[in-house]
């Protein structure tokens, strides 16, 4: 029974599933069978695996990071405008 890491194309959920025989795994979140198998960490060097993990984490955090940058920019802009008024 191999353990496969997959990402659901429908809801973007990442998960691992035990695959028994010829049974096709389904997404535990939305039950979709439209899955993409992720590269196995056994087939990569540890450096490649680390790079993939960092890339996935950055992609996951990007919207929050952009929002924080925008908030910091707006705060700095307001401070600058306030200083000019005085």
C-alpha positions in Angstrom: 0.0 0.0 0.0 1.9 3.1 -1.2 1.4 6.4 0.4 1.0 9.2 -2.2 1.1 13.0 -1.6 -1.5 14.7 -3.8 -3.1 18.1 -4.4 -6.7 18.4 -5.4 -7.1 20.4 -8.6 -10.7 21.4 -7.6 -10.1 22.8 -4.1 -6.3 23.0 -3.9 -6.2 20.8 -0.8 -2.9 19.0 -0.2 -3.0 15.6 1.5 -1.5 12.1 1.7 -3.5 9.0 0.9 -2.9 5.3 1.2 -3.7 3.7 -2.2 -4.9 0.1 -2.0 -4.9 -1.9 -5.2 -6.3 -0.1 -8.2 -8.6 2.2 -6.1 -8.3 5.8 -7.1 -7.8 8.2 -4.2 -10.3 11.0 -3.6 -9.8 14.4 -2.0 -10.8 14.2 1.7 -12.1 17.8 1.6 -14.3 17.8 -1.5 -14.3 14.1 -2.7 -13.0 15.1 -6.1 -10.9 12.5 -8.1 -9.2 15.3 -10.1 -5.9 15.0 -8.3 -2.3 15.8 -9.1 0.3 13.5 -7.6 3.1 15.5 -5.9 6.7 14.4 -6.3 7.8 11.9 -3.6 10.4 13.1 -1.2 12.1 9.6 -1.7 12.7 10.5 -5.3 14.5 13.8 -4.5 17.6 14.8 -2.8 17.1 16.5 0.6 18.1 19.8 -1.0 15.4 19.4 -3.8 12.9 18.4 -1.2 13.7 21.5 1.0 13.4 23.8 -2.0 10.0 22.3 -2.9 8.8 22.8 0.7 10.0 26.4 0.8 8.4 27.1 -2.6 5.0 25.7 -1.4 5.1 27.6 1.8 5.9 30.9 0.0 3.1 30.3 -2.4 0.7 29.6 0.5 1.8 32.8 2.4 2.0 35.2 -0.5 -1.5 36.7 -0.2 -1.0 37.5 3.5 2.5 38.8 2.9 1.3 41.1 0.1 -1.5 42.4 2.4 1.0 43.1 5.2 3.3 45.0 2.8 0.4 47.1 1.5 -0.7 47.9 5.1 2.9 48.9 6.0 3.1 51.1 2.9 -0.2 52.9 3.7 0.9 53.5 7.3 4.2 55.0 6.2 2.4 57.1 3.6 0.0 58.4 6.3 2.9 59.2 8.6 4.8 61.1 5.9 1.7 63.1 4.9 1.0 63.9 8.6 4.6 65.1 9.0 4.4 67.4 6.0 1.2 69.0 7.4 2.9 70.0 10.6 
